[in-house]
Amino acid sequence: MREALIDTLTTDAGPAPDATLATRALALDATLSDADPATVPLRPVETAILRDWLRQLAH
């Protein structure tokens, strides 16, 4: 999960034509929301901060 998260945040590949930063941020937030906390390699406080940042990016 951590590698996928880092790849998602740092990949230079351009988004799909209809994808926006807000859409991608919301998608990643939803993925984190649906993930089993035991499988997320972040502490709960780190996950909460990341989700807050993603929601801010979506606005």
N, C-alpha and C positions, 0 to 999 in steps of 0.2 A: 504494500500500500504506500509506504513512504517513497519508494522509487517511482511509482506511478504518479504520486502527487508531485514530486520534484520534477519529473519529466513533463507533466502537464503545465507546470508553472514556468519552466525554463526552455521549452522547445521553441525553436525559431520558425517552425512550420506555420504557415498562415492558416487562419481559421477557415472553415467552410464559408462560402460566399454569404450565407444568411446568418452566420454565427456572429454574435457581438460579444464584447467583453462581459456585459451583463448576463447574457445567456450562458456563457461559459462559467461565470462565477456562480450562478444559480444552480447549474448542473453539478458542479463540484460540491456545493453546499448540500444539495440533495443526496449526493453519493455519500458524503460524510454522515448525513442524518440517518440514512438507511443502513450504514455499516454497523456491524457488531462491534461495540466498543473494545472487546477483547482482541479484535484483529487489527485495530487502528494503532499504529506504532507511535502514537502521540499520547501524552498525558491528557487527561480530561480538560485541564485548564488550557493547554495548547490547542486542543481541538476547538474549544469554545472561542478562543481568540481568533483562530483561523476562520471559523464560521462567521464571526462578527466582521472580519475584514472582507470576506466574500460578499456578505450582504451589503456592505458599504460600496463595494465595487459595482454591485448590481443596481445601485441607485444613481 
